[in-house]
C-alpha cells in the first residue's frame, strides 16, 4: 500500500539523506548517520497520515543494514513512530 502511494514521487539520495519529492515540493526526508542514528525525519503536513515516515525508515534501514536508533531529543511524534513509551 505504501509503495503505491509513493510511486508518483521521486526518491533521491545523497549520503545520509533520503528525500521523497514531487515536481512541486518536498514530501518528506530523513537524515541519518553511519551509526544508524536517525537525526531528523520530516513529512510535509499536507502528506502526513499516509505511512511515509515509516517508508522513509524502512528504506533507510534497507540502505544501511542496521537497526535504526532515534537520536535524542525525541519529539512526541518521534516516540510514537519508534514505539517508545
N, C-alpha and C positions, 0 to 999 in steps of 0.2 A: 504493500500500500504506500509506504513512504517513498519507495523507488519511483512509483508512478507520479507522485507529487513533485519530485524534483527533476523529472525527465526533461522538462522545458527550461530548466535553469542551467547555467554554465557553472561548472565546478573548476575553480582554479586553485593551484597550489604553488606556494613558494616555501622555502624552508621555515617550518614552524607555524605556518598559517594555511588553513583550508577555507576557501570562500565560496559561498553559493551566491550567484547574482543572475539577474536577467538584464535585458538591454537598458532598463530604466534605473535600476537601483541595486544595492547590495541587499540580499535576502538575509544572510547571516554569515558568521565566520567563527572560527575557533583558532586560538593561538595556544601553542603548546611548546614544551622544551624537550630536550633529549632525555630527561629523567622521567618522561611520561606525565609531567605535571600539566594540567590544564590551567593556563594562566588567565585566560579570558574566553568567554563564549557569549555570543550575542546573536539574537534573532530579531530582525526588524518587527516592531509591534504589529504591523499590518499582516505579517505572515506567521504569527505565533499560533500555538494550539494545533499545529499540523505535524508534529513529530520531527521537525527539522533539527532541533537541538540534539535529539537522540541520534539522528542520522549523522550529524557532524561528529558526535562522539564515536559512533561505530566506524566511520571512515578513518578517523584519527587512530583508533585502536588497531585497525587493519594495517595502516601505514607503518606504525612504529612497533607493532607486535608485542606490546606490553599493556598491562592493566593501567588504566588512567587514574590519576590521583588529582583531586581538585586542590589548587593552590589556595592558601588562606590569604585574606579573609574570604569566607564563603557566604554569598548572599542567601536569603531565604529561598529564592528560586533555584539557586545552585544546589542547596541542600536537598531540595525536592528532586531535582534531576539526578543527583548521585545517591538518592535514598539514604541520606544522613539524617538521623534524628537528634 
